[in-house]
Amino acid sequence: QVQLVESGGGLVQAGVSLRLSCTASGSAFTSSAMAWFRQAPGKEREFVAGISYSGDSWHLPDSLKGRFTISRDNGKKLGYLLMDTLKPEDTADYYCAAANKPHVPIWDSPQEYIYWGQGTRVTVSS
């Protein structure tokens, strides 16, 4: 069993950086792939980034590569999402998710992840 709690969201201006954290409890986290998703008002949940259980491989959609970085610290049971040069279109609720396996075959599918946090809101003003 894994519980996830996101933090670090808030209201920021466009162009700044923000780092979200995902605090995990439960021993399974260190052997689980994890990911970040986001959901903007009126839109479907969108894959943002995924990382393997060991942190040695990660996946992002092309549209976010170069601006977003995912990482994890298994010793502290923490996951991170660093977002650079934020834009108003990045405004969304951001969710941390974990699978019950070290890698997932389809990173951008929410169905691959069985543990979810409650989300943290990021609002980017122009």
Salt bridges, closest charged atoms under 4 A:
GLU46 OE1 - ARG38 NE 2.82
ASP62 OD1 - LYS65 NZ 3.13
ASP90 OD1 - ARG38 NH1 2.91
ASP90 OD2 - ARG67 NH1 2.79
ASP93 OD1 - ARG121 NE 2.66
GLU112 OE1 - LYS101 NZ 2.87
